[in-house]
Amino acid sequence: MSFSLILPTLNAGDDFNALLRSISHQSLQPCEIIVIDSSSTDQTVSIAKDYGCRVETITRESFDHGGTRTLAAQMAQGEILLFLTQDALPADNYAFKRLIECFADTRIAAAYGRQLPHPNASVWGSHLRLFNYGETSYLRALDEKKRYGLKTAFLSNSFCAYRTRALQEVGYFKNTLILGEDMVAGAMLLKKEHCLAYEARAEVFHSHDYTLWQEFQRYFDIGVLHRNESWLLEEFGKPEGEGLKYVLSEFRYLISHKKSPLIFYSLFRNCAKYIGYKLGKIHPLFPIGVVKYMSMHKRWWDKLP
């Protein structure tokens, strides 16, 4: 089963060499590597060409989380489309093979792998990855939405593969989303009676150490998504229950790692996320300058009519 690897890039830096070298060592190789670059000013493009990648350059202003990936997907030749971000590093030489093997099950339209925290990740970045990406693989179908809610549709394009035919069926990724193009695609695939898979044995290192303000901004943007794509919550249910599970899990994680004094700060961080999310859901009430200040993806607002 052939697969194309798609890498959106912007000033990928010195780590890009390590990523492409790791990709070249994968036991299962893509039929092509498409690098879609947002006008990098460093050596990203030359490094990609050194490794034989096909490079397509777009302007930074035209980048769109969904639209740019759709552009690359429509160029690709593979039966499977594997998306990877420039900051996700395969944990071993079998990550691609294990993820692509999921598609032997014809019910599966998309599969994502496990994201491990980087060795030097903060306690916050580490817990987030361990909470969202567990040790057990699973399959999700639409009829499980009452049990798992919005989590039923969860996918992450940091390391995720799609059956090309199924992705075409739902019109690829939706354009003009502030974020969450992967989950929206997952929800649409489920509504077409396809299944989504999580393959815990396919692992990459990928984590972020967000500051408290960055956490607020990211959750503000999630609130914007949920307001603009209100059908997600109508179809799958509200995310608040999952938030409580996360907070309690973080408390246990801090206690088990002998960091109990950070529990108060954990409460503060999670309150900031909650407030950010709620403000994002009512963002039309604020002047655009205030909205852009609270948002992580500021350039997105410039593209709105």
KAVENTA-V914492 format. One record per pair of residues at least 24 apart in sequence whose C-alpha atoms are under 10 Angstrom apart, sorted by the first residue. I is the first residue (numbers start at 1). GAP is how many residues later the second one is. D is the distance in Angstrom with one decimal. If there is no record, write none. Layout:
{{I;GAP;D} {I;GAP;D}}
This chain:
{{1;29;9.8} {1;30;9.8} {1;77;8.1} {1;78;6.6} {1;79;7.5} {1;99;8.2} {1;100;8.9} {1;102;8.7} {1;103;8.9} {2;26;9.7} {2;27;8.8} {2;28;6.8} {2;29;6.2} {2;30;9.2} {2;75;8.3} {2;76;5.0} {2;77;5.4} {2;78;6.4} {2;79;8.9} {2;98;9.1} {3;25;9.5} {3;26;8.1} {3;27;5.2} {3;28;5.9} {3;29;7.6} {3;30;9.3} {3;73;8.7} {3;74;7.6} {3;75;4.2} {3;76;5.6} {3;77;4.4} {3;78;5.6} {3;79;6.7} {3;93;9.7} {3;97;8.0} {3;158;8.8} {3;159;9.4} {3;160;9.1} {3;161;9.1} {4;25;9.0} {4;26;5.2} {4;27;5.6} {4;28;5.2} {4;29;6.1} {4;30;7.5} {4;68;9.9} {4;69;8.6} {4;71;9.7} {4;72;6.2} {4;73;6.6} {4;74;4.8} {4;75;7.7} {4;76;6.3} {4;77;5.1} {4;78;6.0} {4;79;8.5} {4;157;9.3} {4;160;9.7} {5;24;9.0} {5;25;6.0} {5;26;7.9} {5;27;6.3} {5;28;4.7} {5;29;6.2} {5;30;8.4} {5;48;9.6} {5;67;9.7} {5;68;9.4} {5;71;8.5} {5;72;10.0} {5;73;8.5} {5;75;8.7} {5;76;6.2} {5;77;4.8} {5;78;6.0} {5;79;7.4} {5;91;9.7} {5;156;8.9} {6;24;9.7} {6;26;8.5} {6;27;5.9} {6;28;4.8} {6;29;6.0} {6;30;7.5} {6;47;9.8} {6;48;9.7} {6;63;7.9} {6;66;6.8} {6;67;7.6} {6;69;9.9} {6;70;8.3} {6;75;7.1} {6;76;6.1} {6;77;4.9} {6;78;6.4} {6;79;8.5} {6;155;9.7} {7;26;7.5} {7;27;6.2} {7;28;4.8} {7;29;6.2} {7;30;8.2} {7;41;10.0} {7;46;9.7} {7;48;9.5} {7;62;8.8} {7;65;8.8} {7;75;8.7} {7;76;6.3} {7;77;5.5} {7;78;5.8} {7;79;6.6} {7;151;9.4} {8;26;8.3} {8;27;5.8} {8;28;4.8} {8;29;5.8} {8;30;7.7} {8;47;9.9} {8;48;9.6} {8;49;9.9} {8;55;9.5} {8;57;9.3} {8;60;7.9} {8;61;7.5} {8;64;8.7} {8;75;8.4} {8;76;7.7} {8;77;6.3} {8;78;6.9} {9;26;6.8} {9;27;6.2} {9;28;4.7} {9;29;6.3} {9;30;8.7} {9;31;7.6} {9;35;7.6} {9;36;8.8} {9;39;10.0} {9;46;10.0} {9;48;9.5} {9;75;9.8} {9;76;7.4} {9;77;6.0} {9;78;9.3} {10;26;8.8} {10;27;5.8} {10;28;5.3} {10;29;6.8} {10;30;5.1} {10;31;8.2} {10;32;8.7} {10;34;7.5} {10;35;9.3} {10;50;8.4} {10;76;8.3} {11;26;8.5} {11;27;8.3} {11;28;8.2} {11;29;4.8} {11;30;6.3} {11;31;5.6} {11;32;7.4} {11;33;5.9} {11;34;8.8} {11;75;9.3} {12;25;9.5} {12;28;8.0} {12;29;9.7} {12;30;7.8} {12;31;8.1} {12;32;5.7} {12;33;9.2} {12;35;9.7} {12;73;9.7} {12;74;6.3} {12;75;7.8} {13;27;9.5} {13;28;9.7} {13;29;6.8} {13;30;7.0} {13;31;6.5} {13;34;9.7} {13;73;9.3} {13;74;9.9} {14;28;9.3} {14;29;8.4} {14;30;8.5} {14;33;9.6} {15;29;9.7} {15;71;8.4} {15;72;7.9} {15;73;10.0} {15;74;9.2} {16;27;9.1} {16;28;7.0} {16;29;10.0} {16;31;7.5} {16;32;8.3} {16;70;6.9} {16;71;8.1} {16;72;10.0} {16;73;9.5} {17;26;9.8} {17;27;8.7} {17;30;6.7} {17;31;8.3} {17;33;9.7} {17;34;9.0} {18;71;8.2} {19;66;9.9} {19;67;7.4} {19;68;8.0} {19;69;7.8} {19;70;5.8} {19;71;7.8} {20;27;8.6} {20;28;7.7} {20;30;9.8} {20;31;7.1} {20;33;9.4} {20;66;9.4} {20;69;9.1} {21;30;8.3} {22;67;7.4} {22;68;6.8} {22;69;8.8} {22;70;8.2} {22;71;7.5} {23;28;9.9} {23;66;8.5} {23;67;7.5} {23;69;9.6} {23;70;8.0} {23;71;10.0} {23;72;9.5} {23;73;8.7} {24;27;8.4} {24;69;9.0} {25;65;9.8} {25;67;8.8} {25;68;6.0} {25;69;8.9} {26;64;8.6} {26;66;7.7} {26;67;4.4} {26;68;5.9} {26;69;7.3} {26;70;6.8} {26;71;7.8} {27;65;9.4} {27;66;5.7} {27;67;5.7} {27;68;8.4} {27;69;7.7} {27;70;6.7} {27;71;9.8} {28;65;8.4} {28;66;7.3} {28;67;8.7} {28;68;6.3} {28;69;5.2} {28;70;9.0} {28;72;8.8} {29;67;7.8} {29;68;8.3} {30;48;8.1} {30;50;9.4} {30;51;9.3} {30;52;8.6} {30;66;8.8} {30;67;9.9} {31;45;9.4} {31;46;7.9} {31;47;6.8} {31;48;9.9} {32;44;7.9} {32;45;7.9} {32;46;8.0} {33;43;8.8} {33;49;9.5} {34;38;7.0} {34;39;9.0} {34;41;8.4} {34;42;7.6} {34;49;9.7} {35;37;8.2} {35;51;9.7} {36;27;9.7} {36;32;7.8} {36;33;8.3} {36;35;8.8} {36;36;6.8} {37;26;9.1} {37;31;9.6} {38;24;8.2} {38;25;6.7} {38;30;9.5} {39;24;9.9} {60;239;9.4} {61;238;7.6} {61;239;8.7} {61;241;8.9} {61;242;8.2} {62;237;9.9} {62;238;9.6} {62;241;8.6} {63;113;9.6} {63;236;9.4} {63;237;8.9} {64;110;9.6} {64;111;6.8} {64;112;6.4} {64;113;7.5} {64;114;8.1} {64;115;8.8} {64;117;9.5} {64;235;9.9} {64;236;8.0} {64;239;9.7} {65;92;9.7} {65;108;8.5} {65;109;8.7} {65;110;7.4} {65;111;7.6} {65;112;6.9} {65;113;7.3} {65;114;6.3} {65;115;8.0} {65;116;6.4} {65;117;9.0} {65;235;9.7} {66;106;8.2} {66;107;4.8} {66;108;5.4} {66;109;4.9} {66;110;7.0} {66;111;6.8} {66;112;9.0} {66;113;8.1} {66;114;8.4} {66;115;5.3} {66;116;7.9} {66;118;9.6} {66;119;9.2} {67;105;8.6} {67;106;6.5} {67;107;6.6} {67;108;4.6} {67;109;7.1} {67;110;8.7} {67;114;9.0} {68;105;8.9} {68;107;8.3} {69;88;9.5} {69;103;8.4} {69;104;7.1} {69;105;9.6} {69;106;9.4} {69;112;9.2} {70;97;9.5} {70;98;9.5} {70;101;8.7} {70;102;5.8} {70;103;5.8} {70;104;8.2} {70;105;8.4} {71;101;9.2} {71;102;9.4} {73;89;9.9} {73;91;8.1} {73;94;9.1} {73;95;9.1} {73;99;7.9} {73;100;9.3} {74;90;9.3} {74;94;8.9} {74;98;8.7} {76;88;9.1} {77;87;9.0} {78;85;9.0} {78;86;7.4} {79;83;8.7} {79;84;6.3} {79;85;5.4} {79;86;7.4} {80;29;9.3} {80;30;9.1} {80;81;6.6} {80;82;5.6} {80;83;4.7} {80;84;5.2} {80;85;8.4} {80;86;9.7} {80;87;9.5} {81;29;9.2} {81;79;8.3} {81;80;5.4} {81;81;5.2} {81;82;6.4} {81;83;6.1} {81;84;9.8} {81;86;9.0} {82;28;9.5} {82;29;9.3} {82;30;9.2} {82;75;8.6} {82;76;9.7} {82;77;7.3} {82;78;5.8} {82;79;4.1} {82;80;6.5} {82;81;9.0} {82;82;9.6} {83;29;9.4} {83;73;9.1} {83;74;5.8} {83;75;6.7} {83;76;5.7} {83;77;5.3} {83;78;6.0} {83;79;8.3} {84;72;9.3} {84;73;6.4} {84;74;4.9} {84;75;4.7} {84;76;6.8} {84;77;8.8} {84;120;9.6} {85;71;10.0} {85;72;7.3} {85;73;4.8} {85;74;7.0} {85;75;9.6} {85;121;9.0} {86;72;8.3} {86;120;9.7} {87;71;8.2} {87;117;9.6} {87;118;8.3} {87;119;6.4} {87;120;8.5} {87;121;9.6} {88;27;8.2} {88;28;9.5} {88;30;9.7} {88;70;6.5} {88;71;7.4} {88;115;9.6} {88;116;5.9} {88;117;5.6} {88;118;4.8} {88;119;8.2} {89;26;9.3} {89;27;9.6} {89;29;9.4} {89;69;9.8} {89;70;9.4} {89;114;8.6} {89;115;5.2} {89;116;5.1} {89;117;6.7} {90;24;10.0} {90;25;9.2} {90;26;9.7} {90;69;9.2} {90;112;8.3} {90;113;6.1} {90;114;4.1} {90;115;6.2} {90;116;8.9} {91;24;9.1} {91;25;8.3} {91;110;10.0} {91;111;8.2} {91;112;5.4} {91;113;4.7} {91;114;6.0} {91;115;9.6} {92;110;8.6} {92;111;7.4} {92;112;7.9} {92;113;9.8} {93;109;9.7} {93;110;9.7} {94;107;8.8} {94;108;7.1} {94;109;8.5} {95;64;9.7} {95;104;9.6} {95;105;9.7} {95;106;7.3} {95;107;4.3} {95;108;5.6} {95;109;7.2} {96;63;9.4} {96;64;9.8} {96;65;9.3} {96;106;6.8} {96;107;8.7} {96;108;9.7} {97;104;9.9} {97;105;7.8} {98;101;7.4} {98;102;9.0} {98;103;6.6} {98;104;5.3} {98;105;8.9} {99;60;9.2} {99;61;8.1} {99;62;7.4} {99;98;9.3} {99;99;8.6} {99;100;6.3} {99;101;8.9} {99;102;8.0} {99;103;5.6} {99;104;8.9} {100;60;9.6} {100;61;7.3} {100;62;9.2} {100;63;9.6} {100;99;9.6} {100;102;9.2} {101;98;9.5} {101;101;10.0} {102;37;10.0} {102;59;9.4} {102;94;9.8} {102;95;7.4} {102;96;8.8} {102;97;7.5} {103;58;9.2} {103;59;8.8} {103;60;7.5} {103;94;9.2} {105;90;9.6} {105;92;9.9} {106;57;9.4} {106;88;9.0} {106;89;9.0} {107;32;9.7} {107;34;9.4} {107;86;8.5} {107;87;5.8} {107;88;5.6} {107;89;8.3} {107;90;9.6} {108;31;8.2} {108;32;9.1} {108;33;9.4} {108;54;8.6} {108;55;7.8} {108;58;9.1} {108;81;9.5} {108;82;9.9} {108;85;9.7} {108;86;6.1} {108;87;4.7} {108;88;5.6} {108;89;6.6} {109;52;8.4} {109;53;5.7} {109;54;5.1} {109;55;8.3} {109;56;8.5} {109;57;5.8} {109;58;7.5} {109;77;8.7} {109;80;7.0} {109;81;8.7} {109;83;9.9} {109;84;9.5} {109;85;5.8} {109;86;5.9} {109;87;6.0} {109;88;8.2} {110;45;8.1} {110;50;7.2} {110;51;5.5} {110;52;4.2} {110;53;6.2} {110;54;9.3} {110;56;8.4} {110;57;8.5} {110;72;9.9} {110;75;9.3} {110;76;7.5} {110;79;8.3} {110;80;9.8} {110;84;8.5} {110;85;7.2} {110;86;5.1} {110;87;6.3} {110;88;8.7} {111;27;9.8} {111;28;8.9} {111;44;7.5} {111;45;9.1} {111;46;9.8} {111;48;8.8} {111;49;5.7} {111;50;5.3} {111;51;6.6} {111;52;8.9} {111;75;9.6} {111;84;8.9} {111;85;5.7} {111;86;4.4} {111;87;5.5} {111;88;6.9} {112;25;9.9} {112;42;9.1} {112;43;6.2} {112;44;6.4} {112;45;7.7} {112;46;8.6} {112;47;5.9} {112;48;4.1} {112;49;6.2} {112;50;8.7} {112;84;8.3} {112;85;6.5} {112;86;5.2} {112;87;6.2} {112;88;8.4} {112;90;8.2} {112;91;9.4} {113;24;9.0} {113;42;9.0} {113;43;8.3} {113;44;9.6} {113;45;8.9} {113;46;5.9} {113;47;6.4} {113;48;8.7} {113;84;8.7} {113;85;5.9} {113;86;5.0} {113;87;5.8} {113;88;7.3} {113;89;5.0} {113;90;5.8} {113;91;7.4} {114;42;9.6} {114;44;9.9} {114;45;8.0} {114;46;9.6} {114;84;7.6} {114;85;6.7} {114;86;5.0} {114;87;7.0} {114;88;5.9} {114;89;4.7} {114;90;6.4} {114;91;8.5} {114;92;9.1} {115;41;9.3} {115;43;8.4} {115;44;7.9} {115;85;8.6} {115;87;8.6} {115;88;5.9} {115;89;5.1} {115;90;5.6} {115;91;5.5} {115;92;7.4} {116;87;6.9} {116;88;6.0} {116;89;4.7} {116;90;5.9} {116;91;7.0} {117;87;8.7} {117;88;5.8} {117;89;5.7} {117;90;5.0} {117;91;8.1} {117;92;9.8} {118;86;9.3} {118;87;5.6} {118;88;6.2} {118;89;6.1} {118;90;8.6} {118;91;9.9} {119;86;8.6} {119;88;9.6} {120;87;9.7} {120;89;9.7} {121;85;9.5} {121;86;7.0} {121;87;7.4} {121;88;6.6} {122;85;9.2} {122;86;8.4} {122;87;6.1} {122;88;9.1} {123;86;8.7} {123;127;9.3} {123;130;8.7} {123;131;7.8} {123;134;8.9} {123;136;9.0} {123;139;9.8} {124;83;9.7} {124;84;8.8} {124;85;6.9} {124;86;8.1} {124;87;9.5} {124;126;8.2} {124;129;9.6} {124;130;9.2} {124;142;8.6} {124;145;9.7} {125;81;9.5} {125;82;5.9} {125;83;5.6} {125;84;5.1} {125;85;7.4} {126;80;9.8} {126;81;7.2} {126;82;8.5} {126;83;8.6} {126;127;9.7} {127;80;9.9} {127;119;9.3} {127;122;8.4} {127;123;6.6} {127;124;10.0} {127;126;7.0} {127;127;8.8} {128;79;8.3} {128;80;9.1} {128;81;9.8} {128;118;8.4} {128;121;9.6} {128;122;8.2} {129;76;9.6} {129;77;8.2} {129;78;6.8} {129;79;9.1} {130;119;9.9} {130;123;9.8} {131;114;9.4} {131;115;7.2} {131;118;7.5} {131;119;8.4} {131;122;9.7} {132;114;9.0} {133;65;8.7} {133;66;9.5} {133;67;7.4} {133;70;9.7} {134;64;9.4} {134;65;9.7} {134;66;6.9} {135;63;9.9} {135;64;8.9} {135;65;5.6} {135;66;7.9} {136;62;8.2} {136;63;7.7} {136;64;5.8} {136;65;8.5} {137;60;7.5} {137;61;5.2} {137;62;4.8} {137;63;5.0} {137;64;7.7} {137;65;9.7} {138;58;8.5} {138;59;5.8} {138;60;5.3} {138;61;6.9} {138;62;8.4} {139;56;6.7} {139;57;5.8} {139;58;4.5} {139;59;6.4} {139;60;8.8} {140;50;8.4} {140;54;8.9} {140;55;5.6} {140;56;5.2} {140;57;6.3} {140;58;8.4} {141;46;9.9} {141;48;9.4} {141;49;6.2} {141;50;8.9} {141;52;7.2} {141;53;6.9} {141;54;4.9} {141;55;6.7} {141;56;9.1} {142;45;8.4} {142;46;9.9} {142;47;9.1} {142;48;5.3} {142;49;6.5} {142;50;8.8} {142;51;6.8} {142;52;8.0} {142;53;7.6} {142;54;9.3} {142;93;9.8} {142;94;9.0} {143;47;9.0} {143;48;9.7} {143;50;9.2} {144;92;9.5} {145;45;9.7} {145;90;8.4} {145;91;5.7} {145;92;8.0} {146;89;9.7} {146;90;7.3} {146;91;7.9} {147;89;9.6} {147;90;9.9} {148;88;8.3} {148;89;8.9} {148;91;9.8} {148;93;9.9} {148;94;9.0} {149;83;9.7} {149;84;8.5} {149;86;8.6} {149;87;4.9} {149;88;5.2} {149;89;7.1} {149;90;7.3} {149;92;9.1} {149;93;8.8} {150;33;8.9} {150;37;8.6} {150;82;7.3} {150;83;7.0} {150;84;9.6} {150;85;8.3} {150;86;4.9} {150;87;5.9} {150;88;6.8} {150;89;6.4} {150;92;9.0} {151;32;8.9} {151;36;9.8} {151;85;8.2} {151;86;9.3} {151;87;9.8} {151;88;8.1} {151;91;8.3} {152;31;9.2} {152;34;8.5} {152;35;8.0} {152;38;8.7} {152;43;9.8} {152;44;8.3} {152;84;7.7} {153;29;8.7} {153;30;5.6} {153;31;7.5} {153;32;8.2} {153;33;5.0} {153;34;4.9} {153;35;8.5} {153;36;8.6} {153;37;7.2} {153;38;9.8} {153;42;9.4} {153;43;7.5} {153;44;9.9} {153;79;9.2} {153;83;8.3} {154;26;9.3} {154;28;7.6} {154;29;5.1} {154;30;8.5} {154;31;9.3} {154;32;6.6} {154;33;8.0} {154;42;8.5} {154;43;9.6} {154;44;9.3} {155;25;8.8} {155;26;9.1} {155;27;5.5} {155;28;5.3} {155;29;8.8} {155;30;8.4} {155;31;6.4} {155;32;9.3} {155;41;8.1} {155;42;8.7} {155;43;8.3} {156;24;8.4} {156;25;8.9} {156;26;5.8} {156;27;7.3} {156;30;9.5} {157;24;8.3} {157;25;5.9} {157;26;8.9} {158;24;9.4} {158;46;9.0} {158;48;7.9} {159;43;9.2} {159;44;8.6} {159;45;7.5} {159;46;9.9} {159;47;9.1} {160;37;9.8} {160;38;9.2} {160;39;9.9} {161;36;9.8} {162;24;9.6} {162;34;9.3} {166;26;8.9} {166;28;8.1} {176;124;8.0} {176;125;9.8} {176;127;8.4} {176;128;8.4} {177;44;9.9} {177;47;9.3} {177;48;7.0} {177;51;8.5} {177;52;8.9} {177;123;8.4} {178;43;6.7} {178;44;8.2} {178;46;7.6} {178;47;6.5} {178;50;9.5} {178;117;9.6} {178;118;9.4} {178;119;6.9} {178;120;9.2} {178;121;9.5} {178;122;6.3} {178;123;8.4} {179;39;9.3} {179;42;7.3} {179;43;7.3} {179;45;9.1} {179;46;6.9} {179;118;8.4} {179;121;9.5} {180;41;9.5} {180;42;7.8} {180;45;7.3} {180;46;9.5} {181;44;9.6} {183;49;9.2} {184;41;9.7} {184;45;8.5} {184;47;9.9} {184;48;7.6} {187;44;9.8} {187;45;7.4} {187;48;8.8} {187;49;8.6} {188;44;9.5} {191;44;9.4} {211;58;9.0} {212;53;9.6} {212;54;9.8} {212;56;8.6} {212;57;5.9} {212;58;8.9} {212;60;7.3} {212;61;8.4} {213;56;8.8} {213;59;7.9} {213;60;9.0} {213;63;9.4} {213;81;8.8} {213;83;9.4} {214;58;9.7} {214;59;9.3} {214;62;10.0} {214;80;9.1} {214;81;8.8} {214;82;6.9} {215;54;7.5} {215;55;8.6} {215;57;7.3} {215;58;5.9} {215;59;9.7} {215;61;8.2} {215;62;9.9} {215;81;8.9} {216;53;8.1} {216;54;8.8} {216;55;8.9} {216;56;5.3} {216;57;4.8} {216;58;7.9} {216;59;7.4} {216;60;4.9} {216;61;7.6} {216;63;9.7} {216;64;9.8} {216;78;7.6} {216;79;8.4} {216;80;8.6} {217;55;9.1} {217;56;8.0} {217;58;10.0} {217;59;6.4} {217;60;8.5} {217;63;8.9} {217;74;9.9} {217;75;9.5} {217;76;8.4} {217;77;5.4} {217;78;4.8} {217;79;4.9} {217;80;8.3} {217;81;9.9} {218;55;7.9} {218;58;7.8} {218;59;8.3} {218;62;9.5} {218;76;8.8} {218;77;6.9} {218;78;5.6} {218;79;8.2} {219;53;8.6} {219;54;5.4} {219;55;7.3} {219;56;8.3} {219;57;5.3} {219;58;4.7} {219;59;8.5} {219;60;9.0} {219;61;7.4} {219;62;9.9} {219;75;9.6} {219;76;8.6} {219;77;8.8} {220;52;9.6} {220;53;7.6} {220;54;8.5} {220;55;7.9} {220;56;4.3} {220;57;4.5} {220;58;7.2} {220;59;6.3} {220;60;4.3} {220;61;7.6} {220;62;9.6} {220;63;8.6} {220;71;9.1} {220;74;6.8} {220;75;6.1} {220;76;7.9} {220;77;9.9} {221;55;8.0} {221;56;7.2} {221;58;9.2} {221;59;6.0} {221;60;8.6} {221;62;9.5} {221;70;9.7} {221;73;8.4} {221;74;5.9} {221;75;6.8} {221;76;7.5} {221;77;9.7} {222;51;9.8} {222;54;8.6} {222;55;6.3} {222;56;9.3} {222;58;7.0} {222;59;8.2} {222;73;9.6} {223;50;10.0} {223;51;9.4} {223;52;9.7} {223;53;7.5} {223;54;4.5} {223;55;6.2} {223;56;7.1} {223;57;4.2} {223;58;4.5} {223;59;8.0} {223;60;8.4} {224;52;9.8} {224;53;7.8} {224;54;9.0} {224;55;8.4} {224;56;4.6} {224;57;5.2} {224;58;7.8} {224;59;6.8} {224;60;9.3} {224;71;9.1} {225;52;9.7} {225;55;8.1} {225;56;7.9} {226;51;9.1} {226;54;8.5} {226;55;6.8} {227;51;9.9} {227;53;7.8} {227;54;5.2} {227;55;7.7} {227;56;8.7} {227;57;9.9} {228;53;8.3} {230;51;9.8} {240;34;9.1} {243;27;8.7} {243;30;9.7} {243;31;8.7} {244;26;9.6} {246;24;9.2} {247;24;9.9}}
